[in-house]
Amino acid sequence: MKLKYLLGFLIVCILFTLDSCKSKESAYKAAYEAAKAKEMQEETGDVTSVEKPKISYSTASAIVQKEKITVVDGLSSSIQQYNVVIGSFTNKTNALSLKERMISRGYSAFLAQNERGMYRVIVATFNNKSAAATERDNIKDKYYPEFQDAWILDKN
């Protein structure tokens, strides 16, 4: 008699175990199918892209931050009054990495350091505020959304 109960209990446990595996299996199958559908979209080029918003910048009222800076990696003789900054780092290695990336994209990038020790990655330098603002805006448009925080530094 005990053997019948034990056998019945084991059968019920096995059925519950198999039933619980089924829901996990279907969850995995659903995730697999979703990933496969995404892969198919990418292969067919049916991927929705993020469209860059139309932004109008005011070059006349460009906000300029004044800082005393020292060129630490680049030609200090080439630095002018207004500088387009695309990155600020406390870690010099990170700043050098961005600088090298921008040089490979055709910019004459260099590093400057302010009095607080921040490394500024500068990609363009001008004696004219309006020209600096125009270049900042061009970079924001060309590399949207990567450099939306680009700004103008007025060296003291």
Steps between C-alpha positions, in 0.01 A plus 500: 500500500780739590666418170187609308493835686869549449471418130201734463684778681802459273281515189333820622845656576628408155193652334542826695870512413434446131223758503721763668777442243251564224444863604874566516540338161231722350661809654832407343326432170330842509832674570666305219225591255521869596878501449462320168240754383734786593782331312279463195408871515869594507576272204220646290582856600159545656641663812342816632761770547501794734458817301710798597281790613531829317682726744557869447799637689555868567862579424470861613394402851732200531579427862872520565680372807817684601790296637873524532637202312836354415555286191628160613486297180525694176647822364458778758589764242189416296246561777280804446245686715185289434522120509242232421504240779337162438607317815620565856676236706678461830680197356766590242482157332132551419570848364787368284274228362236750387769730361647218289154401379435855381842522332412183308180680389707785356501755783807674644399403852713573804477487879501788743479490878327756720604613847280234664674218311225428245621394156313672217492337156507789253425437133508855359639835603409850377556867574136567414214393731253471213731268302548284809123480553446404137757220524349380829159483332645315199653239733171461687317443172760272343544276805145501640444392778861432599618858562184687595683636804769674291573849628725801450790576731641853516860469614614767744 
